Amino acid sequence: MTGEKETLPFVLTGPAPARDTAAGWQHWCRTRKLFVPAPVMDRAAFALLSRRKKMLHNLHRTATHANLQLLDTPMSRAVEKLLSGRIETNALKIKPTTRAGVMVSGGGYQGKTECVCEIAAAFQERWLALNDYLNPDARPGSRDLHIPVAYVQTPVTAKPKSTCKAILNFFDAPLGPRMDLPELMRQVAVSLQDHGTKVLILDDITRLRMHRADDQDTLDLIRAFMSMNVTLVLVGVDIPGSGLLREGRHDPATGQWRLPPSRHAKAHGLEATQTERRFDLIELDRFHYDTAPQITAWVQHLHGVQSGLRLLDAGPGMLTGGTMPEYLYHRTNGVVGLLERLIEDGCREAIDSGRERLDEELLEGIAIDLRDSDRRDAGAGEVPDVPDKPAPRKPRRGRNTVFDDRGPLGTAQEGAR
């Protein structure tokens, strides 16, 4: 016994918090950057470790690959510029005017939720620090928690009433057994105001089916939310094609979508003015691989991914050299979520097999398995199609050289044999 205390070299913060509750959102905001990746180590340094330390280091590496850092992309930077600016501008407004909202559209597994949540969490940190962690809009006698950002997962079988209940569940607000839609919406407005909420994120908003009989109530719900002095952020798959904008018109001068005022303002009792509701619509697209700048952006992203990997034989061009960028693109179609899943499972196999690096041969044995797709609505486009593996390259047949004229020197050498 050397007296050395061998403990876990890293600390996990427990299971992933449910961000669609106030406590879960606050916990995620506090702990999202606490994980420390495994140290970079080569085979020589790894061989010097004790058997137990090797086991712990392998466990740390596996945790590192399962919690890869969220990387900026050209597409996410565009979303951050628009969304961050819109949130801050609206939060600083004191006029009783409707705040313009933001719609973030894109395909499944393209990182929309993580991108929007990270932007909103960064705003929350700045806003709390600016106001000394106190609610500047608190009413006398109120003791409600100050929650600048509310994140709500739209129910899979979404309707206006169930969406309102999901928002109220975030705040753990009381729900009456027979509250109708106007009452639910008024309660939502009260909860947002009492908690000083500046941003309301409705994720997977395209689960709201616009062909249903209550589609007008759905549109009214969205428009009424914009009267609650919050920045409404809608996140969904193919929002332009979902029907949410079918009554809107695009303003080419501002680039915004304008929705007409609610037809039931008096019933809902929330809209102060009969003004149009404006939305900025931005697409969080996948990577493309057609032009030189697009290829460069993809390779740079792979370089960032590789910097987070902890394989013992990972060379500097493991993901970016040779035909690897093209191979990875064809396996994932440029979708960052599919790339992350392929790399994560590939690293696990590389460690278990002792190969300690990723290459095309190893990745050919890895199927992209969307294990958590049961929590997603495939009918709303939240589960993307996984590209087929590229066809294996056929070996080139050797050319028949029997009838080749080798010249005088070649003939002489052949005869000497």
C-alpha positions as CSV (number, residue, x, y, z in Angstrom):
1,M,0.0,0.0,0.0
2,T,1.4,3.3,-1.0
3,G,-1.3,5.3,0.8
4,E,-2.4,6.9,-2.4
5,K,-6.1,7.3,-2.6
6,E,-7.4,6.3,-6.0
7,T,-10.7,7.9,-6.8
8,L,-12.6,8.7,-9.9
9,P,-10.6,11.2,-11.9
10,F,-13.7,13.1,-12.9
11,V,-17.1,14.0,-11.5
12,L,-20.4,13.5,-13.3
13,T,-23.2,15.7,-12.2
14,G,-25.8,12.9,-12.2
15,P,-28.4,12.1,-14.8
16,A,-29.2,14.6,-17.5
17,P,-31.6,17.2,-15.9
18,A,-35.0,17.6,-17.3
19,R,-34.7,21.2,-18.7
20,D,-38.5,21.5,-19.1
21,T,-38.9,22.3,-15.3
22,A,-37.6,25.4,-13.6
23,A,-35.4,23.3,-11.2
24,G,-34.0,21.2,-14.1
25,W,-33.3,24.2,-16.2
26,Q,-31.5,26.0,-13.4
27,H,-29.5,22.9,-12.6
28,W,-28.5,22.5,-16.2
29,C,-27.4,26.1,-16.5
30,R,-25.2,25.8,-13.5
31,T,-23.6,22.4,-14.4
32,R,-23.4,22.4,-18.2
33,K,-19.7,23.4,-18.2
34,L,-18.4,21.5,-15.1
35,F,-17.3,18.3,-16.8
36,V,-13.5,18.1,-17.2
37,P,-12.4,15.9,-20.2
38,A,-9.8,13.2,-19.8
39,P,-6.1,14.3,-20.2
40,V,-4.4,13.6,-23.5
41,M,-2.3,10.5,-23.2
42,D,-0.3,8.4,-25.6
43,R,0.5,4.6,-25.3
44,A,3.8,5.1,-23.5
45,A,2.2,7.2,-20.7
46,F,-0.8,4.8,-20.5
47,A,1.5,1.8,-20.1
48,L,3.0,3.3,-17.0
49,L,-0.4,3.4,-15.2
50,S,-1.5,0.8,-12.7
51,R,-4.2,-1.6,-13.7
52,R,-6.8,0.3,-11.7
53,K,-5.7,3.7,-13.1
54,K,-5.9,2.3,-16.6
55,M,-9.5,1.3,-16.0
56,L,-10.3,4.7,-14.5
57,H,-8.7,6.5,-17.4
58,N,-10.6,4.4,-19.9
59,L,-13.8,5.2,-18.1
60,H,-12.9,8.9,-18.1
61,R,-12.2,8.7,-21.9
62,T,-15.6,7.1,-22.5
63,A,-17.3,9.8,-20.5
64,T,-15.4,12.4,-22.5
65,H,-16.5,11.0,-25.8
66,A,-20.1,10.8,-24.5
67,N,-20.0,14.5,-23.6
68,L,-18.2,16.1,-26.5
69,Q,-18.1,19.9,-26.3
70,L,-20.7,21.8,-28.3
71,L,-18.8,23.3,-31.2
72,D,-19.6,26.5,-33.1
73,T,-20.4,26.1,-36.8
74,P,-21.0,28.8,-39.4
75,M,-24.7,28.0,-39.1
76,S,-24.9,28.2,-35.3
77,R,-23.0,31.5,-35.3
78,A,-25.6,33.0,-37.6
79,V,-28.3,31.8,-35.2
80,E,-26.4,33.1,-32.2
81,K,-26.0,36.5,-33.8
82,L,-29.7,36.9,-34.6
83,L,-31.2,35.2,-31.4
84,S,-28.8,36.8,-28.9
85,G,-29.4,40.2,-30.3
86,R,-33.2,39.8,-30.4
87,I,-33.3,38.5,-26.8
88,E,-31.2,41.3,-25.4
89,T,-33.0,44.1,-27.3
90,N,-36.4,42.8,-26.2
91,A,-35.3,42.4,-22.6
92,L,-34.2,46.0,-22.4
93,K,-37.4,47.4,-23.8
94,I,-39.7,49.3,-21.4
95,K,-42.3,50.3,-23.9
96,P,-45.5,48.3,-23.9
97,T,-45.0,47.1,-27.4
98,T,-45.1,43.6,-28.8
99,R,-41.7,41.9,-28.8
100,A,-40.7,40.3,-32.1
101,G,-40.1,36.6,-31.8
102,V,-37.6,34.2,-33.4
103,M,-38.3,30.9,-35.2
104,V,-35.4,28.5,-35.5
105,S,-36.0,25.9,-38.1
106,G,-34.0,22.9,-39.3
107,G,-33.9,19.1,-39.7
108,G,-33.7,16.5,-36.9
109,Y,-30.4,16.0,-35.0
110,Q,-29.0,19.2,-36.4
111,G,-28.4,20.7,-32.9
112,K,-31.2,23.3,-32.8
113,T,-32.2,22.6,-29.2
114,E,-28.6,22.7,-27.8
115,C,-27.7,25.8,-29.8
116,V,-30.8,27.7,-28.7
117,C,-30.5,26.5,-25.0
118,E,-26.8,27.5,-24.9
119,I,-27.6,31.0,-26.2
120,A,-30.5,31.4,-23.8
121,A,-28.4,30.2,-20.8
122,A,-25.6,32.6,-21.7
123,F,-28.2,35.4,-21.7
124,Q,-29.6,34.3,-18.4
125,E,-26.1,34.5,-16.8
126,R,-25.6,38.0,-18.1
127,W,-29.1,39.1,-17.1
128,L,-28.8,37.8,-13.5
129,A,-25.4,39.4,-13.0
130,L,-26.7,42.7,-14.4
131,N,-29.6,42.7,-11.9
132,D,-27.6,41.4,-8.9
133,Y,-29.6,38.1,-9.2
134,L,-32.8,39.9,-8.2
135,N,-36.0,40.2,-10.2
136,P,-36.2,43.8,-11.3
137,D,-39.9,43.4,-12.1
138,A,-40.8,41.8,-8.8
139,R,-44.1,43.0,-7.3
140,P,-44.4,44.0,-3.6
141,G,-45.0,40.9,-1.5
142,S,-43.9,38.5,-4.2
143,R,-41.4,35.8,-3.4
144,D,-41.4,33.9,-6.7
145,L,-38.1,32.7,-8.0
146,H,-36.4,34.8,-10.7
147,I,-36.3,32.7,-13.9
148,P,-35.3,34.8,-16.9
149,V,-35.6,31.9,-19.3
150,A,-38.3,29.2,-19.5
151,Y,-37.7,26.1,-21.7
152,V,-40.8,24.1,-22.6
153,Q,-40.9,20.9,-24.6
154,T,-44.1,20.9,-26.8
155,P,-46.1,17.7,-26.0
156,V,-46.0,15.0,-28.6
157,T,-49.8,15.1,-28.9
158,A,-49.8,18.9,-28.8
159,K,-52.8,21.0,-28.6
160,P,-53.2,24.6,-27.3
161,K,-54.4,23.5,-23.9
162,S,-51.7,20.9,-23.4
163,T,-49.1,23.4,-24.5
164,C,-50.3,25.9,-21.9
165,K,-50.2,23.2,-19.3
166,A,-46.6,22.3,-20.2
167,I,-45.6,25.9,-19.6
168,L,-47.4,26.0,-16.3
169,N,-45.7,22.7,-15.3
170,F,-42.3,24.3,-15.9
171,F,-43.1,26.8,-13.2
172,D,-44.9,24.2,-11.1
173,A,-48.0,26.4,-11.2
174,P,-51.3,25.1,-9.9
175,L,-53.7,23.8,-12.5
176,G,-57.4,23.8,-12.0
177,P,-59.2,20.6,-13.1
178,R,-61.5,22.4,-15.6
179,M,-59.6,25.4,-16.7
180,D,-60.5,26.4,-20.3
181,L,-58.0,27.8,-22.8
182,P,-58.5,31.5,-21.9
183,E,-58.0,30.7,-18.2
184,L,-54.9,28.7,-19.0
185,M,-53.4,31.5,-21.1
186,R,-54.1,34.1,-18.4
187,Q,-52.4,31.8,-15.9
188,V,-49.4,31.5,-18.2
189,A,-49.2,35.3,-18.5
190,V,-49.2,35.6,-14.7
191,S,-46.5,33.0,-14.2
192,L,-44.2,34.6,-16.8
193,Q,-44.7,38.0,-15.2
194,D,-44.2,36.9,-11.6
195,H,-41.0,35.1,-12.3
196,G,-39.5,37.9,-14.4
197,T,-39.2,35.7,-17.4
198,K,-37.8,37.4,-20.5
199,V,-37.5,34.4,-22.9
200,L,-40.0,31.6,-23.5
201,I,-38.6,28.7,-25.6
202,L,-41.1,26.3,-27.2
203,D,-39.2,23.4,-28.5
204,D,-40.5,21.1,-31.2
205,I,-43.3,23.5,-32.0
206,T,-44.1,21.7,-35.2
207,R,-45.8,19.0,-33.2
208,L,-48.7,21.4,-33.2
209,R,-50.8,19.9,-36.1
210,M,-52.2,22.8,-38.2
211,H,-54.7,20.5,-40.0
212,R,-56.6,19.9,-36.8
213,A,-60.0,21.5,-36.0
214,D,-58.4,23.7,-33.3
215,D,-55.7,25.1,-35.6
216,Q,-57.1,28.6,-35.2
217,D,-56.7,28.3,-31.5
218,T,-53.1,27.3,-32.1
219,L,-52.4,30.4,-34.1
220,D,-54.1,32.5,-31.5
221,L,-52.0,30.8,-28.8
222,I,-48.8,31.8,-30.5
223,R,-49.9,35.3,-31.2
224,A,-51.1,35.7,-27.6
225,F,-47.8,34.6,-26.2
226,M,-46.1,37.5,-27.9
227,S,-48.2,39.9,-25.8
228,M,-46.7,38.7,-22.6
229,N,-43.6,40.9,-22.8
230,V,-41.3,37.9,-23.5
231,T,-39.2,36.9,-26.5
232,L,-41.0,34.0,-27.9
233,V,-38.5,31.4,-29.4
234,L,-40.1,28.7,-31.5
235,V,-37.9,25.7,-32.4
236,G,-39.0,23.1,-34.9
237,V,-38.4,21.0,-38.0
238,D,-39.3,22.7,-41.3
239,I,-41.3,25.5,-39.8
240,P,-42.1,27.1,-43.2
241,G,-43.6,23.8,-44.3
242,S,-45.5,23.1,-41.1
243,G,-48.4,25.5,-41.6
244,L,-47.5,27.8,-38.7
245,L,-46.9,30.6,-41.1
246,R,-49.8,30.0,-43.4
247,E,-51.6,33.2,-42.4
248,G,-48.3,35.2,-42.3
249,R,-46.7,37.2,-45.0
250,H,-43.0,37.8,-45.6
251,D,-41.8,41.3,-45.5
252,P,-38.8,41.6,-47.9
253,A,-37.8,45.0,-46.4
254,T,-37.2,43.5,-42.9
255,G,-36.9,39.8,-43.7
256,Q,-39.5,39.1,-41.1
257,W,-42.7,37.2,-41.1
258,R,-45.8,39.1,-40.0
259,L,-48.8,37.3,-38.5
260,P,-52.1,39.1,-38.3
261,P,-53.6,39.9,-34.9
262,S,-55.6,37.3,-33.1
263,R,-59.3,37.0,-34.0
264,H,-60.2,36.1,-30.4
265,A,-58.3,38.9,-28.5
266,K,-61.3,39.7,-26.3
267,A,-61.8,36.1,-25.3
268,H,-58.2,35.6,-24.4
269,G,-57.9,39.1,-22.8
270,L,-54.2,39.3,-23.4
271,E,-53.6,41.4,-26.5
272,A,-53.3,45.1,-25.7
273,T,-53.3,46.2,-29.4
274,Q,-54.5,44.8,-32.7
275,T,-51.0,44.8,-34.2
276,E,-49.2,42.3,-36.3
277,R,-46.9,39.8,-34.6
278,R,-43.4,39.7,-36.1
279,F,-41.0,36.8,-36.3
280,D,-37.5,36.4,-37.5
281,L,-37.1,33.0,-39.2
282,I,-33.6,31.5,-39.4
283,E,-32.5,28.0,-40.6
284,L,-30.0,26.0,-38.7
285,D,-28.9,24.0,-41.7
286,R,-26.6,20.9,-41.9
287,F,-23.2,21.0,-43.5
288,H,-22.9,20.8,-47.2
289,Y,-20.0,19.4,-49.3
290,D,-20.3,21.0,-52.7
291,T,-18.1,24.0,-52.8
292,A,-14.5,24.7,-51.5
293,P,-15.7,26.9,-48.6
294,Q,-18.3,24.3,-47.6
295,I,-15.7,21.5,-47.7
296,T,-13.3,23.7,-45.7
297,A,-16.0,24.4,-43.0
298,W,-16.7,20.6,-42.7
299,V,-13.0,19.8,-42.3
300,Q,-12.6,22.5,-39.7
301,H,-15.5,21.1,-37.8
302,L,-13.9,17.6,-37.9
303,H,-10.7,19.1,-36.7
304,G,-12.6,20.6,-33.7
305,V,-14.2,17.2,-33.0
306,Q,-10.9,15.4,-33.2
307,S,-9.4,17.8,-30.6
308,G,-11.9,16.5,-28.1
309,L,-11.1,12.8,-28.7
310,R,-8.8,10.9,-26.3
311,L,-7.6,7.9,-28.3
312,L,-4.0,6.8,-27.7
313,D,-3.0,6.5,-31.3
314,A,-5.0,9.4,-32.7
315,G,-2.8,11.1,-35.2
316,P,-3.1,14.8,-36.2
317,G,-5.1,13.9,-39.4
318,M,-7.2,11.1,-38.1
319,L,-10.5,12.7,-39.1
320,T,-9.3,15.3,-41.6
321,G,-6.7,13.4,-43.7
322,G,-7.1,11.5,-46.9
323,T,-10.6,10.5,-47.8
324,M,-11.8,10.6,-44.2
325,P,-13.8,13.9,-44.5
326,E,-15.6,12.7,-47.5
327,Y,-16.3,9.3,-45.9
328,L,-17.7,10.9,-42.7
329,Y,-19.9,13.3,-44.7
330,H,-21.4,10.4,-46.7
331,R,-22.1,8.5,-43.5
332,T,-23.8,11.4,-41.8
333,N,-25.0,13.7,-44.6
334,G,-23.4,16.6,-42.8
335,V,-25.8,16.3,-39.8
336,V,-23.9,17.1,-36.6
337,G,-26.0,14.9,-34.4
338,L,-25.4,11.8,-36.6
339,L,-21.7,12.6,-36.8
340,E,-21.5,12.8,-33.0
341,R,-23.3,9.4,-32.6
342,L,-20.9,7.8,-35.2
343,I,-17.8,9.2,-33.5
344,E,-19.0,8.3,-30.0
345,D,-19.7,4.7,-30.9
346,G,-16.6,4.5,-33.0
347,C,-14.4,5.7,-30.1
348,R,-16.0,3.1,-27.8
349,E,-15.1,0.3,-30.3
350,A,-11.6,1.7,-30.8
351,I,-10.9,1.5,-27.0
352,D,-12.5,-1.9,-26.5
353,S,-10.7,-3.4,-29.5
354,G,-7.3,-1.8,-28.6
355,R,-7.0,-0.2,-32.0
356,E,-7.1,3.3,-30.4
357,R,-7.8,5.2,-33.6
358,L,-10.7,5.8,-36.0
359,D,-10.5,4.8,-39.6
360,E,-12.8,3.8,-42.3
361,E,-12.4,0.1,-41.7
362,L,-13.4,0.4,-38.0
363,L,-16.3,2.8,-38.7
364,E,-17.6,0.4,-41.4
365,G,-18.6,-1.9,-38.5
366,I,-20.5,0.9,-36.7
367,A,-24.2,1.4,-37.4
368,I,-25.7,4.8,-36.5
369,D,-28.3,3.8,-34.0
370,L,-30.7,6.5,-33.0
371,R,-31.4,4.9,-29.6
372,D,-33.3,7.9,-28.2
373,S,-35.6,8.3,-31.2
374,D,-38.5,7.0,-29.0
375,R,-38.6,10.4,-27.4
376,R,-38.9,12.1,-30.7
377,D,-41.9,12.5,-33.0
378,A,-40.9,10.9,-36.3
379,G,-44.1,12.2,-37.9
380,A,-42.9,15.8,-37.2
381,G,-39.5,15.1,-38.9
382,E,-37.5,14.9,-35.7
383,V,-35.8,11.7,-36.6
384,P,-33.7,12.1,-39.8
385,D,-33.1,9.4,-42.3
386,V,-29.7,7.8,-41.7
387,P,-27.6,7.6,-44.9
388,D,-26.7,4.2,-46.2
389,K,-23.1,3.2,-45.8
390,P,-21.1,4.1,-49.0
391,A,-20.6,1.1,-51.2
392,P,-17.2,-0.6,-50.7
393,R,-14.6,0.4,-53.2
394,K,-14.1,-2.4,-55.7
395,P,-10.5,-3.5,-56.2
396,R,-9.2,-2.5,-59.6
397,R,-8.6,-5.5,-61.8
398,G,-5.0,-5.9,-62.9
399,R,-4.5,-5.3,-66.7
400,N,-3.5,-8.2,-68.9
401,T,0.1,-7.6,-69.9
402,V,0.7,-10.8,-71.9
403,F,0.7,-9.0,-75.2
404,D,2.6,-5.9,-74.0
405,D,5.7,-5.0,-76.1
406,R,8.4,-4.7,-73.4
407,G,11.1,-3.6,-75.9
408,P,14.6,-5.1,-76.5
409,L,15.7,-4.6,-72.9
410,G,12.6,-6.1,-71.4
411,T,12.7,-9.1,-73.7
412,A,16.3,-9.8,-72.8
413,Q,15.6,-9.6,-69.1
414,E,12.6,-12.0,-69.6
415,G,14.8,-14.4,-71.4
416,A,17.4,-14.3,-68.6
417,R,14.9,-15.5,-66.1
